[in-house]
Amino acid sequence: MEWQLMVDLTTYNTVPKLFWYHVENNGKKISIWRKEKGLWESKTWAEYGDYVKDIANALLDAGVQRGDKVSIISLTRYEWVVVDLAIMSIGAVTAPVYPSNTEEQVQYIVDHSQSKFVFGEDQEQLDKMTDIWSNLPDVAQMVVFDKYLPINIDRVMTLDSFREKGKAYGEKNPNELKKRIQNGDPEGLISFIYTSGTTGHPKAGMINSRNVLAVVKHLPTIYGISENDTSIAYLPLSHIAERDLGHFMKLCSGNITIFAESIEDMAANLRQTGPTIMFGTPRVFEKFYARIISGVKDATWLQKTIFNWAIEIGKQYTYKKDDGESPSLYLKGKYAIAHFLIFQKIHDIFGGNIRFMISGAAPISPNIIHFFHWIGLDIYEVYGMTETTGLISANQMGKAKIGSVGQIYLDTEVKITEDGEICSRGPQNISGYYQNEDASNELLKKDDEGNEWLHTGDVGHIDEDGYLFITDRKKDLIITAGGKNVAPQNIENLMKTSSYVSQAMVYGDRKPYLTMLLTLDEDEIVKFARDRKILYQDLSDLSKKQEVIELLHHEISTLNKELASYESIKKFHILEEELDQDKDEVTPTMKVKRKVVIANYQSCIDQMYAGKKVD
């Protein structure tokens, strides 16, 4: 926080300028941890800067001009942020692509962004590009982070070779990069962020430095983040949330970033590195919660009794503190015992040093936030979108209200329209979508006084204390045949607290009752089958077993007890496989694309309404 106060953001008013301030003034301090050849290694700000400088000079050598677009197709890793900062430092524009995108999706983004240069992670991304390159005449060259075969592909080189070109260019032109950085404009375009929207082609939100700094400059203050903190980055940097919290935030806090090996290895990396800060989507926390609850189910009677006692003590202790009361010495003593016996073991799953966690990108069940709060692991839910550079509101330390998405962010205004839509104004709002005037006009509209408001498409309300609550997506609200308005996300989030469920989608618009499509958590359902000696061939076969159907019937019956009668699920269908991004059924952040899923499984839905409803 002290560092932030010392920096004049009117001088260091772009992302590259702020980065290079760090390089020049904090060069010897550690900035990055990453795993290389099985060992964790650190990178100082100076080493980070040297790498960025070389890649930036290599781009200049390759003829990349100010305003040119450059695509990155890669998982989250050290090289990603190096290349990103190199692109922005020379005044070019980053066009991120999810590495999980299909060839068709890659082609669309690279073509739509008019990218002239592409960085790809590995052989897989190179293969995608070589298959579609003939349809991308603007792409002059591709650089691959890892080794690839064959090694003599025209217009393709490794990142190491590319870096050597940059070193040579920098020696001959020592001042060119500095000029580019100094001439950077805070209003100038630095990146696209392609929306992982649930309908149609993704739209390219246009992000500038002013947008980014408006978001990240306040984070160190409201969460007490300093250079002593470490955060773990593992979610896609193509998404604005990880871009903010795993990449840009450190420019205003000085914190160290740990790059996980992969999403799959993240849990192991947590235990190995012990970060103090963690960001996750709801699905991440749902999986951790499900594993904990599953472990309790397998415990002995005595272990279950101790766990339940500890949770009850956690409830009593946190309720007292949340009400502003001081817990009694007796309660403090019991909480200390509960922490020693149970809570610390859960803390150790997250590395043992977590100060707080942030959840965003989608709604999370309050039940999960409550659980972690009781055991001393606070999750702060925030709300924003690509179009607001990630933030509109945030729950803050000492000011959190579980169930809400927090108070309105600093320098931001929010209003609720007559139909309940959330609209925002603030310096983080993008100027529009690249090459999509119609969508931009739908997004940004002026009121009668000439003020421009960003229309989020989300429905919600603000309570008497100024906390924002999200009801649902405006287009997702279900109106039953009986005229009841139902917000499906709340029901779906509750369902996903079951350790056996990975995805849930509620259906019932204009129907007499609600139904649900479910996918199974493979790890947990396989364990269930093994414990009960159920014979099966594969997940598809297992989903049809009567024992599994009865299990899910019980889970839904439990869910229905927490819902109003018109919200209860009367029938369900277990899908034989996970919803698939390759089939366009979910976004890269695992949001369900309802229209696609409904179209793909219409026959299953029709069958649930063909007979009598189940009470």
C-alpha positions as CSV (number, residue, x, y, z in Angstrom):
1,M,0.0,0.0,0.0
2,E,2.9,2.4,0.8
3,W,4.2,1.8,-2.7
4,Q,0.9,2.8,-4.2
5,L,0.8,6.0,-2.3
6,M,4.3,7.0,-3.5
7,V,3.4,6.5,-7.2
8,D,1.9,9.4,-9.2
9,L,-0.7,7.8,-11.3
10,T,-1.0,10.9,-13.4
11,T,2.6,10.3,-14.5
12,Y,2.6,6.5,-14.5
13,N,-0.8,6.5,-16.2
14,T,-0.6,3.5,-18.5
15,V,-0.1,-0.2,-17.8
16,P,3.3,-0.3,-19.4
17,K,4.6,2.8,-17.6
18,L,3.5,1.4,-14.3
19,F,5.2,-1.9,-15.1
20,W,8.4,-0.2,-16.0
21,Y,8.3,1.9,-12.8
22,H,8.4,-1.4,-10.9
23,V,11.3,-2.8,-13.0
24,E,13.3,0.4,-12.5
25,N,12.6,0.8,-8.8
26,N,12.0,-2.7,-7.4
27,G,14.2,-4.6,-9.7
28,K,15.8,-6.9,-7.1
29,K,12.5,-7.9,-5.5
30,I,10.8,-11.1,-6.5
31,S,7.8,-10.7,-8.8
32,I,7.1,-14.2,-10.1
33,W,7.3,-17.8,-9.1
34,R,6.9,-20.5,-11.6
35,K,7.7,-24.2,-11.9
36,E,10.4,-25.1,-14.4
37,K,11.6,-28.7,-14.9
38,G,9.9,-29.8,-11.7
39,L,11.4,-27.1,-9.5
40,W,9.9,-23.8,-8.4
41,E,12.0,-20.8,-9.5
42,S,11.6,-17.1,-8.8
43,K,11.9,-14.2,-11.2
44,T,12.7,-10.7,-10.1
45,W,11.2,-7.5,-11.5
46,A,14.4,-6.9,-13.3
47,E,14.4,-10.4,-14.9
48,Y,10.8,-9.9,-15.8
49,G,11.6,-6.6,-17.4
50,D,14.5,-7.9,-19.4
51,Y,12.3,-10.6,-20.9
52,V,9.6,-8.1,-21.7
53,K,12.1,-5.7,-23.3
54,D,13.6,-8.5,-25.5
55,I,10.2,-9.6,-26.8
56,A,9.0,-6.0,-27.3
57,N,12.2,-5.3,-29.4
58,A,11.7,-8.5,-31.3
59,L,8.1,-7.3,-32.2
60,L,9.5,-4.0,-33.4
61,D,12.1,-5.8,-35.4
62,A,9.3,-7.9,-37.0
63,G,7.6,-4.7,-38.1
64,V,4.7,-4.6,-35.6
65,Q,3.4,-1.1,-35.5
66,R,1.4,1.0,-33.0
67,G,-2.2,-0.2,-33.1
68,D,-1.4,-3.5,-34.7
69,K,-3.2,-6.5,-33.2
70,V,-1.4,-9.5,-31.8
71,S,-3.1,-12.7,-30.6
72,I,-2.0,-15.0,-27.7
73,I,-3.3,-18.5,-27.6
74,S,-2.0,-20.1,-24.4
75,L,-2.8,-21.3,-20.9
76,T,-1.9,-19.0,-18.0
77,R,1.9,-19.0,-17.6
78,Y,4.9,-16.6,-17.2
79,E,5.4,-16.3,-20.9
80,W,1.8,-15.1,-21.4
81,V,2.2,-12.0,-19.2
82,V,5.7,-11.3,-20.7
83,V,4.3,-11.3,-24.2
84,D,1.2,-9.2,-23.1
85,L,3.4,-6.5,-21.6
86,A,5.7,-6.5,-24.6
87,I,2.7,-6.0,-27.0
88,M,1.3,-3.2,-24.9
89,S,4.7,-1.6,-24.4
90,I,5.2,-0.9,-28.1
91,G,1.7,0.4,-28.5
92,A,0.2,-2.7,-30.1
93,V,-3.0,-4.4,-29.0
94,T,-3.3,-7.9,-27.4
95,A,-6.1,-10.1,-28.7
96,P,-6.3,-13.1,-26.3
97,V,-7.7,-16.4,-27.4
98,Y,-8.7,-19.2,-25.1
99,P,-6.4,-22.2,-25.7
100,S,-9.5,-24.5,-25.3
101,N,-11.1,-22.8,-28.4
102,T,-11.7,-24.9,-31.4
103,E,-10.1,-24.2,-34.8
104,E,-13.2,-22.4,-35.9
105,Q,-13.3,-20.2,-32.8
106,V,-9.6,-19.4,-33.1
107,Q,-10.0,-18.5,-36.7
108,Y,-12.9,-16.2,-35.9
109,I,-11.0,-14.2,-33.2
110,V,-7.7,-14.0,-35.0
111,D,-9.6,-12.8,-38.2
112,H,-12.0,-10.5,-36.4
113,S,-9.2,-8.8,-34.4
114,Q,-7.2,-8.4,-37.6
115,S,-4.2,-9.9,-35.8
116,K,-0.9,-9.7,-37.8
117,F,1.1,-11.8,-35.4
118,V,0.2,-14.8,-33.2
119,F,1.9,-16.3,-30.1
120,G,0.9,-19.9,-29.4
121,E,1.7,-22.1,-26.4
122,D,2.6,-25.4,-27.9
123,Q,2.2,-28.0,-30.6
124,E,-1.5,-28.2,-30.2
125,Q,-2.0,-24.5,-30.8
126,L,0.5,-24.5,-33.7
127,D,-1.5,-27.4,-35.3
128,K,-4.7,-25.3,-35.0
129,M,-3.0,-22.4,-36.7
130,T,-1.4,-24.4,-39.5
131,D,-4.9,-25.9,-40.3
132,I,-6.5,-22.4,-40.6
133,W,-3.6,-20.2,-41.7
134,S,-4.7,-20.1,-45.3
135,N,-7.9,-18.4,-44.2
136,L,-5.9,-15.8,-42.2
137,P,-3.9,-13.8,-44.8
138,D,-3.2,-10.9,-42.4
139,V,-1.1,-13.2,-40.1
140,A,2.6,-12.7,-41.0
141,Q,4.2,-14.9,-38.3
142,M,3.7,-17.2,-35.4
143,V,5.9,-17.7,-32.3
144,V,5.6,-20.8,-30.2
145,F,6.5,-20.8,-26.5
146,D,7.5,-24.5,-26.4
147,K,9.4,-26.7,-28.8
148,Y,7.5,-28.0,-31.8
149,L,7.9,-30.3,-34.8
150,P,8.8,-30.0,-37.6
151,I,11.3,-27.3,-36.7
152,N,11.5,-25.7,-40.2
153,I,8.0,-24.5,-40.7
154,D,7.8,-21.3,-42.7
155,R,7.0,-18.2,-40.7
156,V,7.1,-20.0,-37.4
157,M,9.8,-19.8,-34.7
158,T,10.3,-20.6,-31.0
159,L,10.0,-17.9,-28.4
160,D,13.7,-18.4,-27.5
161,S,14.8,-17.7,-31.1
162,F,12.4,-14.7,-31.2
163,R,14.0,-13.3,-28.0
164,E,17.4,-13.5,-29.5
165,K,16.2,-11.3,-32.4
166,G,14.9,-8.9,-29.9
167,K,18.3,-8.6,-28.0
168,A,20.1,-7.9,-31.3
169,Y,17.5,-5.2,-32.3
170,G,17.7,-3.6,-28.8
171,E,21.5,-3.2,-29.1
172,K,21.1,-1.4,-32.4
173,N,18.1,0.6,-31.3
174,P,18.5,1.3,-27.6
175,N,15.9,4.1,-27.4
176,E,13.1,3.0,-29.6
177,L,11.2,1.0,-26.9
178,K,11.5,3.8,-24.4
179,K,10.0,6.2,-26.9
180,R,7.0,3.9,-27.4
181,I,6.4,3.5,-23.7
182,Q,6.7,7.3,-23.0
183,N,4.3,8.1,-25.8
184,G,1.7,5.7,-24.4
185,D,-1.8,7.2,-24.0
186,P,-4.0,6.1,-21.1
187,E,-7.0,6.3,-23.5
188,G,-5.3,4.3,-26.2
189,L,-6.4,0.7,-26.8
190,I,-4.2,-1.9,-25.2
191,S,-6.3,-5.1,-25.4
192,F,-9.4,-6.8,-26.5
193,I,-11.2,-9.0,-24.1
194,Y,-13.5,-11.3,-26.0
195,T,-16.7,-12.0,-24.1
196,S,-17.4,-15.6,-23.3
197,G,-21.0,-14.8,-24.0
198,T,-23.7,-17.4,-23.9
199,T,-25.1,-16.5,-27.3
200,G,-23.6,-15.9,-30.7
201,H,-20.0,-15.0,-31.6
202,P,-17.9,-13.5,-28.9
203,K,-17.7,-9.7,-28.9
204,A,-14.4,-7.8,-28.5
205,G,-14.5,-5.4,-25.6
206,M,-12.0,-2.6,-26.1
207,I,-9.8,-2.1,-23.0
208,N,-7.5,0.9,-22.3
209,S,-5.1,1.7,-19.5
210,R,-7.6,4.1,-17.9
211,N,-10.1,1.2,-17.6
212,V,-7.6,-1.1,-16.0
213,L,-6.1,1.4,-13.5
214,A,-9.6,2.5,-12.4
215,V,-10.1,-1.1,-11.2
216,V,-6.8,-2.2,-9.9
217,K,-5.6,1.0,-8.1
218,H,-8.1,0.5,-5.3
219,L,-7.6,-3.2,-4.7
220,P,-4.5,-2.8,-2.4
221,T,-6.4,-0.5,-0.1
222,I,-9.7,-2.3,0.2
223,Y,-8.1,-5.7,0.7
224,G,-4.8,-4.6,2.4
225,I,-2.7,-6.2,-0.3
226,S,1.1,-5.4,-0.2
227,E,4.3,-6.7,-1.7
228,N,4.4,-9.3,1.1
229,D,1.3,-11.0,-0.4
230,T,1.4,-13.9,-2.9
231,S,-1.4,-14.7,-5.2
232,I,-1.8,-17.8,-7.4
233,A,-2.7,-17.4,-11.1
234,Y,-4.3,-20.4,-12.9
235,L,-7.5,-19.3,-14.6
236,P,-7.4,-18.2,-18.2
237,L,-5.7,-14.9,-18.8
238,S,-8.0,-14.5,-21.8
239,H,-10.7,-13.7,-19.2
240,I,-10.8,-10.2,-17.6
241,A,-11.0,-11.5,-14.0
242,E,-7.6,-13.3,-14.0
243,R,-6.1,-10.6,-16.2
244,D,-7.0,-8.1,-13.4
245,L,-6.2,-10.2,-10.3
246,G,-3.4,-12.4,-11.6
247,H,-1.6,-9.9,-13.8
248,F,-2.5,-6.2,-13.5
249,M,-3.2,-5.9,-9.7
250,K,0.4,-6.4,-8.8
251,L,1.3,-3.2,-10.7
252,C,-0.5,-1.3,-7.8
253,S,0.3,-3.6,-4.9
254,G,3.7,-5.1,-5.7
255,N,2.5,-8.6,-4.7
256,I,4.2,-11.7,-6.0
257,T,2.4,-13.9,-8.5
258,I,2.7,-17.7,-8.4
259,F,1.9,-19.3,-11.8
260,A,0.3,-22.7,-11.3
261,E,1.3,-25.5,-13.6
262,S,-2.3,-25.9,-14.8
263,I,-5.8,-25.7,-13.6
264,E,-5.6,-29.5,-12.9
265,D,-2.4,-29.0,-10.8
266,M,-3.6,-26.0,-9.0
267,A,-4.7,-27.8,-5.8
268,A,-1.3,-29.4,-5.5
269,N,0.5,-26.1,-6.3
270,L,-1.6,-24.4,-3.6
271,R,-0.2,-26.8,-1.0
272,Q,3.3,-26.5,-2.4
273,T,3.5,-22.7,-2.4
274,G,1.1,-21.4,0.3
275,P,-0.2,-18.2,-1.3
276,T,-1.9,-15.6,0.8
277,I,-4.5,-14.6,-1.8
278,M,-6.6,-16.7,-4.1
279,F,-9.1,-15.8,-6.8
280,G,-11.5,-18.4,-8.1
281,T,-14.8,-18.8,-10.0
282,P,-17.7,-20.4,-8.1
283,R,-16.9,-23.8,-9.7
284,V,-13.5,-23.8,-8.1
285,F,-14.9,-23.3,-4.6
286,E,-17.8,-25.7,-5.3
287,K,-15.3,-28.4,-6.0
288,F,-13.2,-27.7,-2.9
289,Y,-16.4,-27.7,-0.8
290,A,-17.7,-30.9,-2.4
291,R,-14.4,-32.7,-1.7
292,I,-14.5,-31.6,1.9
293,I,-18.1,-32.8,2.4
294,S,-17.4,-36.0,0.6
295,G,-14.5,-36.7,2.9
296,V,-16.8,-36.1,5.9
297,K,-19.3,-38.6,4.5
298,D,-16.5,-41.3,4.5
299,A,-15.3,-40.5,8.0
300,T,-16.0,-42.5,11.1
301,W,-18.9,-41.7,13.4
302,L,-16.6,-40.0,15.9
303,Q,-14.9,-38.0,13.1
304,K,-18.3,-36.8,11.8
305,T,-19.4,-35.9,15.3
306,I,-16.2,-33.8,15.9
307,F,-16.6,-32.1,12.4
308,N,-20.2,-31.2,13.0
309,W,-19.4,-29.9,16.5
310,A,-16.5,-27.8,15.1
311,I,-18.8,-26.3,12.4
312,E,-21.4,-25.4,15.0
313,I,-18.7,-23.6,17.1
314,G,-17.5,-21.8,14.0
315,K,-21.1,-20.6,13.4
316,Q,-21.5,-19.3,16.9
317,Y,-18.1,-17.6,16.9
318,T,-18.4,-15.9,13.6
319,Y,-22.0,-14.8,14.3
320,K,-20.8,-13.0,17.5
321,K,-18.0,-11.3,15.6
322,D,-20.2,-10.4,12.7
323,D,-22.7,-8.7,15.1
324,G,-19.9,-6.7,16.6
325,E,-19.8,-8.6,19.8
326,S,-16.7,-10.1,21.5
327,P,-17.0,-13.9,21.9
328,S,-16.7,-15.1,25.5
329,L,-13.4,-16.7,26.6
330,Y,-15.2,-20.0,26.8
331,L,-16.3,-19.7,23.1
332,K,-12.9,-18.5,22.1
333,G,-11.4,-21.6,23.8
334,K,-13.8,-23.9,22.0
335,Y,-13.1,-22.2,18.7
336,A,-9.3,-22.7,19.2
337,I,-9.9,-26.4,19.7
338,A,-12.2,-26.6,16.6
339,H,-9.5,-24.8,14.6
340,F,-6.8,-27.3,15.9
341,L,-8.9,-30.4,15.2
342,I,-10.7,-29.5,12.0
343,F,-10.2,-26.0,10.5
344,Q,-6.5,-26.0,10.2
345,K,-6.7,-29.2,8.2
346,I,-8.9,-27.5,5.7
347,H,-6.7,-24.4,5.7
348,D,-3.8,-26.7,4.8
349,I,-5.7,-27.8,1.6
350,F,-5.2,-24.2,0.5
351,G,-1.6,-24.0,1.5
352,G,-2.1,-22.8,5.1
353,N,-1.4,-19.1,4.5
354,I,-4.6,-17.8,2.9
355,R,-5.7,-14.4,4.2
356,F,-8.8,-14.2,2.0
357,M,-10.3,-15.4,-1.3
358,I,-12.2,-13.7,-4.0
359,S,-15.0,-15.2,-6.1
360,G,-16.3,-13.7,-9.3
361,A,-17.3,-14.3,-12.9
362,A,-20.5,-16.0,-11.9
363,P,-22.9,-16.2,-8.9
364,I,-21.8,-18.4,-6.0
365,S,-24.1,-20.1,-3.5
366,P,-24.2,-18.2,-0.1
367,N,-24.1,-21.6,1.6
368,I,-20.5,-22.1,0.4
369,I,-19.4,-18.6,1.5
370,H,-21.0,-19.3,4.9
371,F,-19.2,-22.6,5.3
372,F,-15.8,-21.2,4.6
373,H,-16.5,-18.1,6.7
374,W,-17.3,-20.4,9.7
375,I,-13.9,-22.1,9.4
376,G,-11.9,-18.9,9.0
377,L,-11.5,-18.8,5.2
378,D,-13.3,-15.7,4.0
379,I,-14.5,-15.6,0.4
380,Y,-15.4,-12.1,-0.8
381,E,-17.8,-12.1,-3.7
382,V,-17.4,-9.4,-6.3
383,Y,-19.4,-8.5,-9.4
384,G,-18.4,-7.2,-12.8
385,M,-18.1,-8.1,-16.4
386,T,-15.8,-7.8,-19.3
387,E,-17.4,-4.6,-20.3
388,T,-16.7,-3.0,-16.9
389,T,-13.1,-4.3,-16.9
390,G,-14.0,-6.7,-14.2
391,L,-15.6,-4.8,-11.4
392,I,-18.8,-2.9,-10.5
393,S,-19.2,-3.9,-6.9
394,A,-17.2,-5.7,-4.2
395,N,-17.5,-7.2,-0.8
396,Q,-14.7,-5.7,1.3
397,M,-12.8,-6.8,4.4
398,G,-14.9,-5.9,7.4
399,K,-17.8,-4.8,5.2
400,A,-19.0,-8.0,3.6
401,K,-22.6,-9.1,3.4
402,I,-23.0,-12.7,2.4
403,G,-25.5,-13.2,-0.4
404,S,-24.7,-9.8,-1.9
405,V,-22.0,-8.8,-4.4
406,G,-20.9,-6.0,-2.1
407,Q,-21.1,-2.3,-2.2
408,I,-20.7,-0.2,-5.3
409,Y,-17.0,0.2,-6.3
410,L,-15.1,3.4,-5.8
411,D,-15.7,6.0,-8.6
412,T,-18.6,4.0,-9.8
413,E,-22.4,4.8,-10.0
414,V,-25.1,2.2,-10.3
415,K,-28.8,2.6,-11.0
416,I,-31.6,0.0,-11.3
417,T,-34.0,0.5,-14.2
418,E,-37.8,0.0,-13.9
419,D,-37.5,-3.5,-15.2
420,G,-34.8,-4.3,-12.6
421,E,-31.7,-4.1,-14.9
422,I,-28.4,-3.0,-13.3
423,C,-26.7,-0.1,-15.1
424,S,-23.4,1.4,-14.3
425,R,-21.2,4.5,-14.9
426,G,-17.5,4.7,-14.2
427,P,-14.0,5.0,-15.6
428,Q,-13.7,1.2,-15.9
429,N,-16.5,1.1,-18.5
430,I,-15.2,0.2,-22.0
431,S,-15.9,2.5,-24.9
432,G,-17.7,-0.3,-26.8
433,Y,-17.1,-3.4,-28.9
434,Y,-14.6,-3.6,-31.8
435,Q,-16.2,-3.5,-35.2
436,N,-19.7,-3.9,-33.7
437,E,-21.6,-0.7,-33.6
438,D,-25.0,-2.2,-33.0
439,A,-23.9,-4.2,-30.0
440,S,-22.1,-1.1,-28.6
441,N,-25.2,0.9,-28.9
442,E,-27.2,-1.8,-27.0
443,L,-24.5,-1.8,-24.3
444,L,-24.0,1.9,-23.8
445,K,-27.1,4.2,-23.8
446,K,-27.6,7.8,-22.8
447,D,-30.3,8.8,-20.4
448,D,-32.6,11.9,-20.7
449,E,-29.8,14.1,-19.2
450,G,-27.2,12.9,-21.7
451,N,-25.3,10.6,-19.2
452,E,-24.1,7.4,-20.7
453,W,-24.9,4.2,-18.8
454,L,-23.7,0.7,-19.4
455,H,-26.5,-1.8,-19.4
456,T,-25.3,-5.1,-17.8
457,G,-28.2,-7.4,-18.8
458,D,-28.3,-8.5,-15.1
459,V,-31.3,-8.0,-12.8
460,G,-30.9,-7.0,-9.2
461,H,-31.5,-4.5,-6.4
462,I,-29.6,-2.4,-3.9
463,D,-30.6,-2.8,-0.2
464,E,-30.9,0.0,2.4
465,D,-27.2,-0.4,3.3
466,G,-26.0,0.1,-0.3
467,Y,-25.3,-3.6,-1.0
468,L,-26.0,-4.9,-4.5
469,F,-27.8,-8.2,-5.0
470,I,-28.0,-10.0,-8.3
471,T,-31.2,-11.9,-9.1
472,D,-30.3,-13.4,-12.5
473,R,-29.6,-12.6,-16.1
474,K,-32.4,-10.6,-17.6
475,K,-32.8,-13.0,-20.4
476,D,-32.6,-16.1,-18.2
477,L,-35.5,-15.4,-15.9
478,I,-38.2,-18.1,-16.1
479,I,-41.9,-17.2,-16.0
480,T,-43.9,-20.4,-15.2
481,A,-47.3,-21.2,-16.6
482,G,-48.7,-20.0,-13.3
483,G,-47.1,-16.6,-13.8
484,K,-44.4,-17.0,-11.2
485,N,-41.0,-15.4,-11.8
486,V,-38.1,-17.8,-11.1
487,A,-34.4,-17.0,-11.0
488,P,-32.7,-20.2,-12.2
489,Q,-29.2,-19.4,-11.1
490,N,-30.0,-19.5,-7.4
491,I,-31.5,-23.0,-7.7
492,E,-28.6,-24.2,-9.9
493,N,-26.0,-22.9,-7.5
494,L,-27.7,-24.7,-4.6
495,M,-27.8,-27.9,-6.6
496,K,-24.0,-27.6,-7.4
497,T,-23.3,-27.7,-3.6
498,S,-24.0,-31.4,-3.9
499,S,-20.7,-33.3,-4.3
500,Y,-22.2,-35.5,-6.9
501,V,-23.3,-32.7,-9.3
502,S,-20.9,-30.8,-11.7
503,Q,-23.5,-28.8,-13.7
504,A,-27.2,-28.0,-13.4
505,M,-29.6,-26.2,-15.6
506,V,-33.2,-25.4,-14.7
507,Y,-35.9,-25.3,-17.4
508,G,-39.5,-24.3,-17.1
509,D,-40.4,-21.1,-19.0
510,R,-44.1,-21.1,-19.7
511,K,-44.3,-24.6,-18.2
512,P,-46.5,-25.9,-15.3
513,Y,-43.4,-26.9,-13.2
514,L,-39.6,-26.8,-13.2
515,T,-37.3,-29.5,-14.4
516,M,-33.5,-29.8,-14.3
517,L,-30.7,-31.2,-16.5
518,L,-27.8,-32.5,-14.5
519,T,-24.2,-33.7,-15.1
520,L,-22.4,-35.9,-12.7
521,D,-19.1,-35.1,-10.9
522,E,-17.1,-38.1,-12.3
523,D,-14.7,-38.5,-9.3
524,E,-17.5,-38.5,-6.7
525,I,-20.0,-40.6,-8.6
526,V,-17.3,-43.2,-9.4
527,K,-16.4,-43.3,-5.7
528,F,-20.1,-43.7,-4.9
529,A,-20.3,-46.7,-7.3
530,R,-17.1,-48.3,-6.0
531,D,-18.2,-48.1,-2.4
532,R,-21.5,-49.8,-3.3
533,K,-20.0,-52.3,-5.7
534,I,-22.0,-51.1,-8.6
535,L,-20.9,-52.6,-11.9
536,Y,-20.8,-50.3,-14.9
537,Q,-18.9,-49.8,-18.2
538,D,-18.5,-46.0,-18.3
539,L,-19.9,-42.8,-17.0
540,S,-22.8,-43.0,-19.5
541,D,-23.7,-46.4,-18.2
542,L,-23.3,-45.3,-14.6
543,S,-25.7,-42.4,-15.1
544,K,-28.5,-44.8,-15.9
545,K,-28.1,-47.0,-12.8
546,Q,-31.1,-47.1,-10.5
547,E,-28.9,-46.4,-7.5
548,V,-27.5,-43.2,-9.1
549,I,-31.0,-42.1,-10.1
550,E,-32.2,-42.6,-6.5
551,L,-29.2,-40.8,-5.1
552,L,-29.9,-37.7,-7.3
553,H,-33.6,-37.9,-6.4
554,H,-32.5,-37.7,-2.7
555,E,-30.2,-34.7,-3.5
556,I,-33.0,-32.9,-5.3
557,S,-35.5,-33.6,-2.5
558,T,-33.0,-32.0,-0.1
559,L,-32.7,-29.0,-2.4
560,N,-36.5,-28.6,-2.7
561,K,-36.8,-28.1,1.1
562,E,-34.9,-24.8,0.7
563,L,-37.1,-23.5,-2.1
564,A,-40.6,-22.1,-2.5
565,S,-43.1,-24.6,-3.9
566,Y,-43.1,-22.9,-7.3
567,E,-39.3,-23.1,-7.4
568,S,-39.1,-26.8,-6.6
569,I,-37.7,-29.2,-9.2
570,K,-40.4,-31.8,-10.1
571,K,-38.4,-33.9,-12.6
572,F,-34.8,-34.2,-13.6
573,H,-32.6,-35.9,-16.3
574,I,-29.0,-37.0,-15.8
575,L,-27.0,-36.3,-18.9
576,E,-24.6,-39.1,-20.0
577,E,-21.6,-36.8,-20.3
578,E,-20.3,-33.4,-19.2
579,L,-21.4,-30.2,-21.0
580,D,-18.7,-29.6,-23.6
581,Q,-17.1,-26.4,-24.7
582,D,-16.3,-28.0,-28.1
583,K,-20.1,-28.3,-28.6
584,D,-20.5,-24.7,-27.5
585,E,-22.5,-25.8,-24.5
586,V,-20.5,-23.9,-21.9
587,T,-18.2,-20.9,-22.0
588,P,-14.5,-21.2,-21.0
589,T,-15.5,-20.0,-17.6
590,M,-18.1,-22.8,-17.4
591,K,-21.2,-20.7,-17.8
592,V,-24.0,-22.8,-19.3
593,K,-25.1,-21.6,-22.7
594,R,-28.8,-22.3,-22.1
595,K,-30.1,-22.0,-25.7
596,V,-27.5,-24.4,-27.0
597,V,-28.1,-26.9,-24.2
598,I,-31.8,-26.7,-24.7
599,A,-31.5,-27.3,-28.4
600,N,-29.1,-30.2,-27.9
601,Y,-31.2,-31.9,-25.3
602,Q,-34.7,-30.9,-26.3
603,S,-35.9,-34.5,-26.6
604,C,-34.8,-35.1,-22.9
605,I,-36.7,-32.0,-21.8
606,D,-39.8,-32.9,-23.7
607,Q,-39.8,-36.4,-22.0
608,M,-39.8,-34.7,-18.6
609,Y,-43.0,-32.9,-19.5
610,A,-44.6,-35.9,-21.3
611,G,-45.9,-37.7,-18.2
612,K,-47.1,-36.8,-14.7
613,K,-44.9,-34.6,-12.6
614,V,-43.2,-36.2,-9.6
615,D,-44.1,-34.7,-6.2
